[in-house]
Amino acid sequence: MPLDSQFWHALRIDDAFAQRLATVYRALRKRSGTQDAVAAASSVGLKSIERIEQGKARALSVWQIEQLAQAIGTTADELIESARPSRTPISVTGAASDTRPHVRFLGNQELAILNAPLLPGARTSFRFLWPDLVISAPVQFHRNPLLQKLDALVDPPSGYTKFAILGTPGSGKTTALRLLTLQLTHRFVDNGAAPFPIYIHARDIDTLTSEISLSSMRLKLALEEDTSIAWMVDGLDEVGPHTRTSVIERALSPQNHRELFFITCRSDVFAELEYIHNADAYFDEIAEMRDWDFDQHVLKYASDYFSKMQRSDLLEHFQSYCDSIASLRLFVINPFHLTLVIYLIHAEKRLTNEMFLDRFSLYDQFYKHWIYRERTRGTSGRGSDSVVALHIEVARLLYTRRSFDDHSAELDELVSQHSEIIADTAFSHLFQWHYDLADGVQRLDSFRHETLLEYILAAGVLRALTTGANLLPSLSLQYNNDVNSFIRSGLLHCSTAKRKAIERRLSALLQVESLPGTFPGDHERITEQAIYYLGRLDLPQCPDILISLALHSENSITRRAASLGAILYGDLSVERVFIEELLSSSAADILNRSVQLAYFGDVSDPMFNFVDDGAVPWTKVRETILTRLSSHTSRDIHLRLWDLVTLRSFLTSRPTDVLSREELQVVANATLPAQDLDVGRGLRIQNIISQIQDIVGSRI
């Protein structure tokens, strides 16, 4: 992303800068003529000029600044420098007046980081946190377990150049990378010996790190040839497989021994990279973000936050809610969930137990309040339904882009067709944008947080299922477990009447042999998705279509999906047929493993194409199975026999794999509870447990 576009995007939410710009521009304009004259000379609308001089400018493009500056006899750079604050929070204090390009770059980069909002449309930005509200987040280091703080990566041991920051969604990976960037900036400006930090998203790495771009950038920034660059690469899990490969190969290339690479990535995605690139072996240090401690981190952050906002009354509300809503404490140990909760409390939204049943409940409350707030404030000119529909459409295109490494011309076209909505805060402030200097347009990059994308995709599926809208666009995408976990929760929040209506729609869809307007391959994917959701409706009895497809479908993936759906309803006859097929047919056994690996993301291949050869790590599948085996919910009990058979299959197909003592104990305790009266099923479960114990025992 070009530097100027980073800077001007940040200005869209900086009130203080807008006021300084108003003062500076008004004084310079008066020397050049009237507002009408400047409007005519610059081709910028009179209303835009009036808003600038009133301190109300919030979305200025680089082109507008250049035109307005030229019309009053100055340059865009001089205008920017004049309107900047006289000091910045860290030691890039002289960046505004320093003529050295690399210092100005760091000053602009710092402003972009500090002005990034904590939440869409929030009055507070990252500047609000830095430095006094920053929490020293709990971290586990893989290489050196004696290290305890991320600060250790600012001055790493000699020869350490490759670092990965991992964690679950919302655990603070991006915040950690921003903090490291600011600290490295401080060190570079102070003594020049530290590496020169460049903060970038993984989607932009190819553009900025090609030989031509890198050479041009060094020349433009007047960097010495021997200056080390620290690439601060965010969001490796938010790009497709090709881009991930490009980033990892770039980081691990022996030619880049003088460059430092810091990447952020979800832990489960990184586990996949370990298999493909042996990435774990090549990174000098891996830091994994951990959940916050409620007393040590959550309460301190909330106390400092509300104190700085001068709202001690809200801190009392927060503490009261944490005492009265037991599940709330389980949410707020995740930093992003805590941010959502603070948003709702600051909006004086009354919190209830129902808001914290699961992640879907929390995100749903945030999103609905967000739309309502923007409509109430009068900053949203469109109806709520049209804004939500466009959010969903953009989410699908962004998800497709992530899956296939496609910039998605469709996305640009969609935004251009709805250009008026960019100024609509209910729509636009959920996204990150940048101004494309080459094309002269605002380009949409991503949602402000990847979990918002996943929630809105799920909301789109639920909306299609419950409103009678066209189901095909929602069902034609293959969603990962992160999206489907939102959908499963959302389905359980529907009333029984709504779930029965969904059953009728999906059952009817599954009986259609040819779906209009779909591409080759779509039918199988849509069928699998429809079966998946039918199996998670939690109806009083199993839908007939699931039993029919489980017993009679000629398509092996359809038969497997329908069998699992029927098993979730407790249908023992379908379970017996399906388990017998898995135990007697190597083809069915391999298919079962292959689909699991693709679905949970141990491999990036589509589930319809991938075939397990016994060599792929099964980290996420293994974790999921063992988690269910340790649970005794009705759903997990129904899946018990299949989970154990699948676990046995993975161990059998991987002759060197074993289970830890703790995992073996989970398996040993996976017998049916006393109230399960099906003796035959209980004996089969005990038999599979004994086989697993024998397999592992023979390898230890």
Phi, psi and omega per residue, in radians:
M1 nan 2.251 3.130
P2 -1.029 2.569 -3.083
L3 -1.040 -0.819 -3.088
D4 -1.030 -0.661 -3.119
S5 -1.188 -0.616 3.052
Q6 -1.033 -0.826 -3.042
F7 -1.139 -0.831 -3.082
W8 -1.266 -0.503 3.023
H9 -1.087 -0.721 -3.139
A10 -1.092 -0.587 -3.095
L11 -1.166 -0.303 -3.120
R12 -1.071 -0.354 -3.088
I13 -2.124 0.217 -3.098
D14 -1.800 1.724 -3.116
D15 -1.107 -0.709 -3.086
A16 -1.083 -0.730 3.134
F17 -1.143 -0.709 3.138
A18 -1.017 -0.677 3.130
Q19 -1.204 -0.729 3.118
R20 -1.144 -0.697 3.120
L21 -1.091 -0.682 3.121
A22 -1.048 -0.800 -3.121
T23 -1.105 -0.839 -3.100
V24 -1.137 -0.840 -3.048
Y25 -1.177 -0.696 3.138
R26 -1.053 -0.735 -3.134
A27 -1.152 -0.752 -3.135
L28 -1.226 -0.648 -3.108
R29 -1.157 -0.667 -3.111
K30 -1.079 -0.478 3.102
R31 -1.342 -0.277 -3.056
S32 -1.859 -0.239 -3.140
G33 2.428 -2.933 -3.103
T34 -1.406 2.930 3.077
Q35 -1.077 -0.673 3.127
D36 -1.059 -0.732 -3.114
A37 -1.148 -0.729 3.133
V38 -1.161 -0.673 3.116
A39 -1.078 -0.731 3.137
A40 -1.174 -0.685 -3.082
A41 -1.308 -0.475 -3.024
S42 -1.771 -0.222 -3.041
S43 1.119 0.298 3.050
V44 -1.739 2.405 -3.045
G45 -1.058 2.585 3.137
L46 -1.039 -0.692 -3.128
K47 -1.105 -0.625 3.108
S48 -1.132 -0.718 3.135
I49 -1.155 -0.721 3.110
E50 -1.065 -0.730 -3.137
R51 -1.141 -0.657 3.104
I52 -1.086 -0.815 -3.070
E53 -1.296 -0.263 3.056
Q54 -1.634 0.008 -3.124
G55 1.319 0.405 -3.077
K56 -1.907 0.128 -3.132
A57 -1.196 2.279 -3.125
R58 -2.312 -0.178 -3.067
A59 -2.565 1.130 -3.121
L60 -1.547 2.353 3.068
S61 -1.569 2.816 3.101
V62 -1.047 -0.682 -3.131
W63 -1.062 -0.773 3.128
Q64 -1.051 -0.774 -3.134
I65 -1.087 -0.761 -3.141
E66 -1.083 -0.757 -3.121
Q67 -1.171 -0.767 -3.124
L68 -1.174 -0.680 3.115
A69 -1.122 -0.776 -3.134
Q70 -1.095 -0.629 -3.108
A71 -1.180 -0.389 -3.142
I72 -1.937 0.282 2.996
G73 1.391 0.529 3.088
T74 -2.418 -3.023 3.113
T75 -2.009 2.838 3.132
A76 -1.067 -0.731 3.137
D77 -1.069 -0.794 -3.130
E78 -1.120 -0.675 3.124
L79 -1.134 -0.754 3.113
I80 -1.067 -0.837 -3.099
E81 -1.072 -0.677 -3.112
S82 -1.162 -0.541 -3.068
A83 -1.600 -0.157 -3.140
R84 -1.202 2.743 3.058
P85 -1.153 2.708 -3.092
S86 -1.263 -0.305 3.120
R87 -2.566 2.750 3.071
T88 -2.099 2.798 -2.966
P89 -1.127 -0.451 3.107
I90 -2.046 -2.896 -2.869
S91 -1.414 0.316 2.963
V92 -1.515 0.678 -3.045
T93 -1.046 -0.619 -3.081
G94 -1.596 0.154 -3.044
A95 -1.041 -0.634 -3.074
A96 -1.167 -0.584 -3.102
S97 -1.818 -0.208 -3.122
D98 -1.300 2.258 -3.083
T99 -1.495 -0.144 -3.126
R100 -1.225 2.188 -3.051
P101 -1.016 -0.672 -3.064
H102 -1.233 -0.527 3.089
V103 -1.247 -0.717 3.097
R104 -1.112 -0.656 3.096
F105 -1.028 -0.842 -3.130
L106 -1.109 -0.652 3.097
G107 -1.098 -0.766 3.113
N108 -1.151 -0.748 -3.135
Q109 -1.092 -0.711 3.118
E110 -1.089 -0.751 3.122
L111 -1.086 -0.718 3.130
A112 -1.071 -0.697 3.132
I113 -1.215 -0.824 -3.060
L114 -1.209 -0.481 -3.104
N115 -1.585 -0.026 3.100
A116 -1.168 2.227 -3.091
P117 -1.198 2.589 3.084
L118 -1.192 -0.575 3.105
L119 -2.487 2.800 3.082
P120 -0.898 2.181 3.050
G121 1.211 0.151 -3.094
A122 -1.206 2.578 3.108
R123 -1.282 -0.339 -3.123
T124 -1.840 2.487 -3.139
S125 -2.036 -3.069 3.118
F126 -1.058 -0.472 3.080
R127 -1.031 -0.563 -3.136
F128 -1.096 -0.569 -3.125
L129 -1.437 -0.598 -2.949
W130 -1.502 2.272 -0.132
P131 -1.777 -0.172 -2.910
D132 -1.313 -0.344 3.130
L133 -1.717 0.020 -3.103
V134 -1.222 2.220 3.124
I135 -1.608 2.331 3.032
S136 -1.312 1.588 -2.969
A137 -1.157 2.534 3.084
P138 -1.184 2.301 -3.070
V139 -2.374 2.493 3.013
Q140 -1.963 2.120 3.122
F141 -1.624 2.333 -3.086
H142 -1.357 -0.689 -3.056
R143 -1.436 -0.854 -3.089
N144 -2.117 1.582 -3.068
P145 -1.143 -0.181 3.120
L146 -1.328 -0.387 3.088
L147 -1.217 2.550 -3.081
Q148 -2.252 -0.333 -3.059
K149 -2.194 2.557 3.120
L150 -1.107 -0.411 3.124
D151 -0.941 -0.434 -3.121
A152 -1.053 -0.431 -3.114
L153 -1.374 -0.218 3.104
V154 -1.229 -0.573 3.129
D155 -2.268 1.251 -3.016
P156 -1.304 2.895 3.069
P157 -1.014 2.659 -3.120
S158 -0.977 2.328 3.115
G159 1.582 -0.191 3.099
Y160 -1.408 2.126 -3.097
T161 -2.342 -0.226 -3.072
K162 -2.084 2.139 -3.052
F163 -2.349 2.460 3.077
A164 -2.146 2.332 3.060
I165 -1.951 1.987 -3.024
L166 -1.976 2.909 3.084
G167 2.917 2.996 3.079
T168 -1.380 2.931 3.098
P169 -0.987 2.249 3.086
G170 1.445 0.164 -3.063
S171 -1.444 -0.106 3.068
G172 1.833 0.383 -3.108
K173 -1.115 -0.832 -3.129
T174 -1.139 -0.730 3.099
T175 -1.040 -0.748 3.128
A176 -1.067 -0.745 -3.131
L177 -1.169 -0.671 3.087
R178 -1.091 -0.742 3.133
L179 -1.110 -0.742 3.110
L180 -1.103 -0.665 3.114
T181 -1.091 -0.786 3.125
L182 -1.108 -0.701 -3.134
Q183 -1.188 -0.713 3.086
L184 -1.158 -0.615 3.071
T185 -1.061 -0.808 3.108
H186 -0.970 -0.844 -3.092
R187 -1.165 -0.688 -3.124
F188 -1.137 -0.783 -3.114
V189 -1.197 -0.587 -3.123
D190 -1.187 -0.796 -3.028
N191 -2.317 -0.157 3.084
G192 1.289 -0.085 -3.090
A193 -1.522 -0.415 -3.120
A194 -1.278 2.804 3.074
P195 -1.147 2.682 -3.116
F196 -1.514 1.946 -3.026
P197 -1.446 2.345 3.046
I198 -2.196 1.976 -3.105
Y199 -1.527 2.217 -3.011
I200 -2.640 2.646 3.032
H201 -1.538 2.607 -3.094
A202 -0.983 -0.529 -3.100
R203 -1.170 -0.334 -3.090
D204 -1.785 0.055 -2.988
I205 -1.141 -0.691 -3.111
D206 -1.078 -0.694 -3.091
T207 -1.146 -0.745 -3.007
L208 -1.591 -0.223 -3.068
T209 -1.968 0.165 3.011
S210 -1.173 2.769 -3.078
E211 -1.014 -0.740 -3.111
I212 -1.150 -0.819 -3.107
S213 -1.126 -0.714 -3.105
L214 -1.152 -0.752 3.107
S215 -1.117 -0.753 3.133
S216 -1.119 -0.688 -3.119
M217 -1.167 -0.742 3.106
R218 -1.042 -0.735 -3.137
L219 -1.143 -0.786 -3.103
K220 -1.124 -0.661 -3.104
L221 -1.558 -0.006 3.140
A222 0.975 0.735 3.092
L223 -1.492 2.435 3.063
E224 -1.120 2.618 -3.071
E225 -1.091 -0.505 -3.104
D226 -1.620 0.123 3.097
T227 -1.276 2.164 3.100
S228 -1.320 2.438 3.079
I229 -1.837 2.331 3.039
A230 -1.804 1.886 3.112
W231 -1.437 2.029 3.141
M232 -1.746 1.607 -2.944
V233 -1.743 1.971 -3.084
D234 -1.730 2.595 2.924
G235 1.308 0.725 3.123
L236 -1.105 -0.506 3.131
D237 -1.358 -0.142 -3.066
E238 -1.698 0.127 3.121
V239 -2.114 2.968 -3.088
G240 -1.411 3.041 -3.054
P241 -1.018 -0.693 -3.115
H242 -1.108 -0.786 -3.135
T243 -1.172 -0.690 3.081
R244 -1.019 -0.784 3.126
T245 -1.050 -0.755 -3.141
S246 -1.057 -0.769 -3.130
V247 -1.136 -0.823 -3.105
I248 -1.124 -0.760 3.136
E249 -1.119 -0.654 3.084
R250 -1.118 -0.765 -3.103
A251 -1.181 -0.660 -3.021
L252 -1.619 -0.013 -3.120
S253 -1.113 2.310 3.118
P254 -1.073 -0.397 -3.133
Q255 -1.221 -0.267 -3.066
N256 -1.812 0.629 -3.070
H257 -1.163 -0.358 3.127
R258 -1.589 -0.126 -3.139
E259 -1.718 2.572 3.041
L260 -1.813 2.496 3.090
F261 -2.208 2.176 2.981
F262 -2.018 2.196 3.097
I263 -2.164 2.621 2.967
T264 -1.966 2.514 -3.080
C265 -2.840 2.536 2.998
R266 -1.090 2.495 -3.073
S267 -1.026 -0.721 -3.079
D268 -1.193 -0.605 3.098
V269 -1.210 -0.678 3.128
F270 -1.112 -0.594 3.106
A271 -1.056 -0.619 3.075
E272 -1.183 -0.691 3.129
L273 -1.102 -0.603 3.114
E274 -1.002 -0.710 -3.118
Y275 -1.199 -0.760 -3.033
I276 -1.337 -0.751 -2.992
H277 -2.040 0.012 -3.002
N278 0.915 0.688 -3.018
A279 -1.056 -0.639 -3.089
D280 -1.010 -0.623 -3.089
A281 -1.280 -0.408 -3.038
Y282 -1.700 -0.288 3.117
F283 -1.436 2.340 -3.074
D284 -1.257 -0.553 3.083
E285 -2.629 2.452 3.104
I286 -2.162 2.116 -3.136
A287 -1.919 2.174 -3.106
E288 -1.914 2.110 3.132
M289 -1.214 2.405 -3.136
R290 -1.987 2.829 3.070
D291 -1.043 2.595 3.098
W292 -1.272 2.624 2.968
D293 -1.395 2.341 -3.027
F294 -1.068 -0.857 -3.084
D295 -1.297 -0.772 -3.024
Q296 -1.327 -0.648 -3.021
H297 -1.952 -0.896 -3.033
V298 -1.108 -0.919 -3.106
L299 -1.126 -0.656 3.119
K300 -1.121 -0.806 -3.135
Y301 -1.093 -0.809 -3.127
A302 -1.084 -0.737 3.137
S303 -1.100 -0.822 3.142
D304 -1.137 -0.696 -3.103
Y305 -1.100 -0.940 -3.078
F306 -1.203 -0.528 3.078
S307 -1.150 -0.738 3.137
K308 -1.175 -0.526 3.076
M309 -1.401 -0.080 -3.092
Q310 1.016 0.750 3.110
R311 -2.276 1.162 3.122
S312 -1.101 -0.429 3.114
D313 -1.117 -0.607 3.135
L314 -1.254 -0.545 3.056
L315 -1.089 -0.705 3.099
E316 -1.090 -0.711 3.088
H317 -1.071 -0.784 -3.118
F318 -1.024 -0.848 -3.129
Q319 -1.118 -0.661 3.128
S320 -1.142 -0.754 3.114
Y321 -1.093 -0.736 -3.139
C322 -1.103 -0.535 3.118
D323 -1.364 -0.576 -3.023
S324 -1.673 -0.395 -3.135
I325 -1.954 1.773 -3.001
A326 -1.035 -0.733 -3.070
S327 -1.252 -0.300 -3.111
L328 -1.049 -0.666 -3.128
R329 -1.090 -0.518 3.130
L330 -1.260 -0.425 3.134
F331 -1.455 -0.806 -2.937
V332 -1.294 -0.125 3.037
I333 -1.311 -0.174 2.973
N334 -1.627 2.117 -3.016
P335 -0.988 -0.689 -3.123
F336 -1.256 -0.667 3.069
H337 -1.087 -0.683 3.084
L338 -1.067 -0.692 3.118
T339 -1.101 -0.721 3.100
L340 -1.116 -0.717 3.137
V341 -1.124 -0.770 3.122
I342 -1.088 -0.681 3.080
Y343 -0.999 -0.841 -3.095
L344 -1.143 -0.685 3.115
I345 -1.176 -0.738 3.127
H346 -1.119 -0.528 3.089
A347 -1.405 0.066 3.138
E348 1.033 0.630 3.038
K349 -1.440 2.274 3.137
R350 -1.318 2.150 -3.110
L351 -1.536 2.486 -3.141
T352 -2.333 2.907 3.104
N353 -1.003 -0.629 -3.070
E354 -1.128 -0.383 -3.138
M355 -1.316 -0.238 -3.020
F356 -2.203 0.586 3.048
L357 -1.250 -0.605 -3.134
D358 -2.897 3.127 -3.115
R359 -1.087 -0.666 -3.128
F360 -1.007 -0.740 -3.121
S361 -1.032 -0.797 -3.105
L362 -1.151 -0.846 -3.117
Y363 -1.143 -0.629 3.139
D364 -1.116 -0.728 3.106
Q365 -1.123 -0.772 3.131
F366 -1.064 -0.876 -3.032
Y367 -1.127 -0.790 -3.129
K368 -1.122 -0.679 3.116
H369 -1.200 -0.629 3.117
W370 -1.041 -0.866 3.135
I371 -1.080 -0.798 -3.139
Y372 -1.045 -0.784 -3.084
R373 -1.088 -0.778 -3.112
E374 -1.164 -0.617 3.085
R375 -1.164 -0.725 -3.118
T376 -1.164 -0.668 -3.130
R377 -1.232 -0.274 -3.125
G378 1.418 0.202 3.123
T379 -1.604 -0.023 3.092
S380 -2.028 2.099 -3.055
G381 -1.663 -0.115 -3.101
R382 -1.854 2.821 3.094
G383 -1.178 2.659 -3.095
S384 -1.020 -0.740 -3.097
D385 -1.051 -0.730 -3.112
S386 -1.212 -0.618 3.095
V387 -1.145 -0.817 -3.141
V388 -1.084 -0.762 -3.133
A389 -1.059 -0.699 -3.139
L390 -1.269 -0.629 3.026
H391 -0.993 -0.782 -3.107
I392 -1.134 -0.747 -3.129
E393 -1.116 -0.730 3.105
V394 -1.153 -0.701 3.140
A395 -1.038 -0.718 3.124
R396 -1.110 -0.739 -3.137
L397 -1.183 -0.701 3.112
L398 -1.148 -0.664 3.128
Y399 -1.165 -0.701 3.085
T400 -1.109 -0.739 3.130
R401 -1.066 -0.719 -3.137
R402 -1.138 -0.638 -3.089
S403 -1.287 -0.601 -2.996
F404 -2.064 0.216 3.107
D405 0.966 0.626 -3.104
D406 -1.862 2.224 3.101
H407 -1.051 -0.440 3.070
S408 1.249 1.518 3.049
A409 -1.089 -0.469 3.109
E410 -1.057 -0.634 -3.138
L411 -1.153 -0.803 3.101
D412 -1.050 -0.726 -3.130
E413 -1.137 -0.711 3.133
L414 -1.090 -0.782 -3.141
V415 -1.125 -0.714 -3.132
S416 -1.163 -0.577 3.112
Q417 -1.199 -0.439 -3.121
H418 -2.085 0.756 -3.034
S419 -1.019 -0.526 -3.111
E420 -1.187 -0.338 -3.060
I421 -1.429 -0.221 3.111
I422 -1.037 -0.596 3.133
A423 -1.426 -0.089 3.141
D424 -1.516 1.915 -2.994
T425 -1.126 -0.546 3.132
A426 -1.039 -0.597 3.094
F427 -1.517 -0.970 -2.867
S428 -1.310 -0.534 -3.039
H429 -1.336 -0.076 3.007
L430 -1.433 -0.135 -3.047
F431 -1.990 2.826 2.896
Q432 -1.777 2.369 -3.091
W433 -2.162 2.832 2.876
H434 -2.515 2.706 3.140
Y435 -1.613 2.085 -3.128
D436 -1.465 1.888 -3.090
L437 -1.108 -0.658 -3.083
A438 -1.148 -0.761 -3.077
D439 -1.670 -0.256 3.132
G440 1.215 0.597 -3.128
V441 -2.340 2.727 2.984
Q442 -1.344 2.217 -3.110
R443 -1.992 2.303 -3.111
L444 -1.438 2.209 -3.098
D445 -1.667 -0.960 -2.994
S446 -2.957 2.976 2.932
F447 -1.225 2.737 -3.101
R448 -1.142 -0.398 3.019
H449 -2.528 2.407 -3.031
E450 -1.088 -0.521 3.129
T451 -1.212 -0.426 3.039
L452 -1.159 -0.687 3.056
L453 -1.029 -0.810 -3.091
E454 -1.156 -0.699 3.097
Y455 -1.115 -0.788 -3.063
I456 -1.205 -0.592 3.008
L457 -1.038 -0.792 3.125
A458 -1.110 -0.734 3.115
A459 -1.073 -0.597 3.107
G460 -1.154 -0.729 3.100
V461 -1.115 -0.816 -3.133
L462 -1.105 -0.654 3.124
R463 -1.118 -0.749 3.135
A464 -1.151 -0.682 -3.112
L465 -1.204 -0.529 -2.989
T466 -1.844 -0.148 -3.057
T467 -1.972 -0.082 -3.099
G468 1.491 0.142 3.115
A469 -1.247 2.969 3.123
N470 -1.081 2.134 -3.096
L471 -1.387 -0.457 -2.937
L472 -1.067 -0.759 3.124
P473 -1.045 -0.628 -3.124
S474 -1.295 -0.628 -3.057
L475 -1.561 -0.155 -3.077
S476 -1.427 -0.185 3.070
L477 -1.631 2.538 3.057
Q478 -1.640 1.883 -3.068
Y479 -1.541 2.564 3.075
N480 -1.470 3.138 -3.068
N481 -1.144 -0.519 3.135
D482 -1.085 -0.716 3.115
V483 -1.297 -0.789 -3.085
N484 -1.134 -0.478 3.087
S485 -1.151 -0.640 3.028
F486 -1.117 -0.758 -3.093
I487 -1.143 -0.777 3.136
R488 -1.003 -0.777 3.136
S489 -1.123 -0.745 -3.137
G490 -1.073 -0.664 3.119
L491 -1.103 -0.667 -3.118
L492 -1.230 -0.348 3.099
H493 -1.440 -0.213 3.134
C494 -1.287 2.603 3.078
S495 -1.171 2.835 3.115
T496 -1.038 -0.683 3.128
A497 -1.094 -0.726 3.128
K498 -1.157 -0.699 -3.138
R499 -1.166 -0.618 3.062
K500 -1.137 -0.678 3.101
A501 -1.133 -0.693 3.093
I502 -1.107 -0.716 3.107
E503 -1.006 -0.782 -3.112
R504 -1.114 -0.730 -3.117
R505 -1.145 -0.807 -3.094
L506 -1.224 -0.656 3.108
S507 -1.093 -0.726 3.108
A508 -1.130 -0.706 3.139
L509 -1.095 -0.680 -3.093
L510 -1.239 -0.252 3.123
Q511 -1.639 -0.024 3.116
V512 -1.530 2.179 -3.064
E513 -1.371 -0.572 -3.116
S514 -2.300 2.146 -3.112
L515 -1.658 2.172 -3.100
P516 -1.180 2.488 3.024
G517 1.309 0.270 3.137
T518 -1.867 2.822 -3.139
F519 -1.686 2.854 3.076
P520 -0.994 2.349 -3.113
G521 1.657 -0.398 -3.135
D522 -1.151 -0.641 -3.035
H523 -1.050 -0.771 -3.138
E524 -1.115 -0.722 -3.132
R525 -1.177 -0.757 3.134
I526 -1.122 -0.708 3.119
T527 -1.070 -0.819 -3.125
E528 -1.079 -0.743 3.134
Q529 -1.130 -0.768 -3.133
A530 -1.078 -0.735 3.107
I531 -1.116 -0.742 -3.130
Y532 -0.992 -0.828 -3.095
Y533 -1.257 -0.583 3.061
L534 -1.042 -0.673 -3.111
G535 -1.279 -0.189 -3.103
R536 -1.978 0.301 -3.123
L537 -1.424 -0.256 3.126
D538 0.937 0.934 3.115
L539 -1.512 2.873 3.140
P540 -1.038 -0.547 3.106
Q541 -2.508 2.788 -3.065
C542 -1.183 2.306 3.076
P543 -1.047 2.402 -3.100
D544 -1.023 -0.611 -3.068
I545 -1.109 -0.570 3.129
L546 -1.159 -0.768 -3.136
I547 -1.127 -0.750 -3.133
S548 -1.069 -0.819 -3.122
L549 -1.209 -0.626 -3.141
A550 -1.105 -0.634 -3.058
L551 -1.634 -0.412 -2.954
H552 -2.216 -0.200 -3.101
S553 -1.141 2.464 3.105
E554 -1.521 -0.216 3.131
N555 -1.531 2.134 -3.009
S556 -1.156 -0.648 3.120
I557 -1.215 -0.698 3.090
T558 -1.089 -0.767 -3.130
R559 -1.097 -0.730 3.132
R560 -1.122 -0.841 -3.112
A561 -1.068 -0.754 -3.128
A562 -1.183 -0.648 3.117
S563 -1.087 -0.792 3.131
L564 -1.144 -0.645 3.080
G565 -1.070 -0.776 3.129
A566 -1.173 -0.651 3.115
I567 -1.096 -0.652 3.111
L568 -1.084 -0.449 3.074
Y569 -1.538 0.011 3.096
G570 1.477 0.387 -3.129
D571 -1.390 1.837 -3.053
L572 -1.288 -0.526 -3.131
S573 -1.163 -0.754 3.087
V574 -1.137 -0.708 -3.133
E575 -1.048 -0.760 -3.115
R576 -1.058 -0.781 -3.134
V577 -1.129 -0.771 -3.078
F578 -1.177 -0.804 -3.129
I579 -1.121 -0.686 3.113
E580 -1.088 -0.685 3.105
E581 -1.126 -0.731 3.135
L582 -1.111 -0.669 -3.072
L583 -1.381 -0.412 -3.041
S584 -1.859 -0.273 -3.057
S585 -2.093 2.065 3.114
S586 -1.142 -0.577 -3.139
A587 -1.132 -0.786 3.124
A588 -1.156 -0.646 3.132
D589 -1.119 -0.803 3.128
I590 -1.136 -0.736 3.118
L591 -1.048 -0.758 -3.132
N592 -1.031 -0.808 3.111
R593 -1.143 -0.730 -3.079
S594 -1.079 -0.799 -3.136
V595 -1.125 -0.718 3.120
Q596 -1.063 -0.785 -3.131
L597 -1.087 -0.727 -3.137
A598 -1.264 -0.705 -3.075
Y599 -1.147 -0.775 -3.091
F600 -1.500 -0.032 2.994
G601 1.540 0.268 3.018
D602 -1.200 -0.397 2.977
V603 -2.284 2.725 -3.103
S604 -1.642 -0.079 -3.125
D605 -1.213 2.609 3.028
P606 -1.083 2.551 -3.090
M607 -1.111 -0.329 -3.096
F608 -1.473 -0.183 -3.075
N609 -1.998 -0.492 -2.976
F610 -1.372 2.443 3.056
V611 -2.222 2.115 -3.101
D612 -1.234 2.295 3.112
D613 -1.886 0.127 3.132
G614 1.484 0.009 -3.091
A615 -1.847 -0.215 -3.061
V616 -1.406 2.294 3.018
P617 -1.030 2.521 -3.069
W618 -2.115 0.730 -3.026
T619 -0.953 -0.896 -3.042
K620 -1.293 -0.656 3.077
V621 -1.100 -0.789 -3.137
R622 -1.022 -0.833 -3.140
E623 -1.071 -0.720 -3.125
T624 -1.138 -0.805 -3.131
I625 -1.065 -0.826 -3.096
L626 -1.169 -0.570 3.074
T627 -1.122 -0.762 3.128
R628 -1.188 -0.652 -3.139
L629 -1.129 -0.453 -3.140
S630 -1.539 -0.019 -3.117
S631 -1.874 2.735 3.136
H632 -2.247 0.572 3.002
T633 -1.246 2.837 -3.138
S634 -1.019 -0.744 -3.136
R635 -1.065 -0.784 -3.082
D636 -1.246 -0.572 3.069
I637 -1.137 -0.715 3.117
H638 -1.077 -0.599 -3.105
L639 -1.558 0.020 -2.962
R640 -1.010 -0.898 -3.088
L641 -1.105 -0.784 3.127
W642 -1.097 -0.728 3.123
D643 -1.048 -0.766 -3.122
L644 -1.173 -0.705 3.100
V645 -1.118 -0.695 3.118
T646 -1.169 -0.732 3.096
L647 -1.057 -0.784 3.100
R648 -1.042 -0.705 -3.127
S649 -1.109 -0.773 3.131
F650 -1.112 -0.731 3.128
L651 -1.149 -0.701 3.138
T652 -1.146 -0.662 -3.092
S653 -1.372 -0.160 -3.114
R654 -2.245 1.537 -2.927
P655 -1.073 -0.293 -3.117
T656 -1.780 -0.097 -3.088
D657 -1.378 2.510 3.089
V658 -2.330 3.063 3.035
L659 -1.970 2.578 3.090
S660 -1.267 2.943 3.112
R661 -1.030 -0.710 3.138
E662 -1.139 -0.708 -3.139
E663 -1.180 -0.677 3.086
L664 -1.093 -0.607 3.114
Q665 -1.170 -0.679 3.075
V666 -1.044 -0.781 3.133
V667 -1.101 -0.758 -3.123
A668 -1.089 -0.554 -3.112
N669 -1.567 0.117 -3.044
A670 -1.501 0.256 3.088
T671 -1.175 2.831 -3.102
L672 -1.264 2.540 3.050
P673 -1.157 2.816 -3.033
A674 -1.027 -0.517 -3.056
Q675 -1.317 -0.192 3.088
D676 -1.377 1.934 -2.968
L677 -1.577 -0.030 -3.117
D678 -1.408 1.694 -3.044
V679 -1.113 -0.744 -3.121
G680 -1.042 -0.739 3.139
R681 -1.158 -0.730 3.121
G682 -1.054 -0.693 3.128
L683 -1.175 -0.665 3.114
R684 -1.137 -0.707 3.117
I685 -1.092 -0.782 -3.142
Q686 -1.117 -0.626 3.135
N687 -1.141 -0.764 3.128
I688 -1.162 -0.661 3.096
I689 -1.050 -0.771 3.137
S690 -1.100 -0.683 3.122
Q691 -1.121 -0.729 3.118
I692 -1.098 -0.756 3.131
Q693 -1.095 -0.673 3.118
D694 -1.170 -0.738 -3.135
I695 -1.062 -0.850 -3.114
V696 -1.184 -0.709 -3.127
G697 -1.058 -0.601 -3.123
S698 -1.262 -0.232 -3.083
R699 -1.826 -0.166 -3.097
I700 -1.562 nan nan
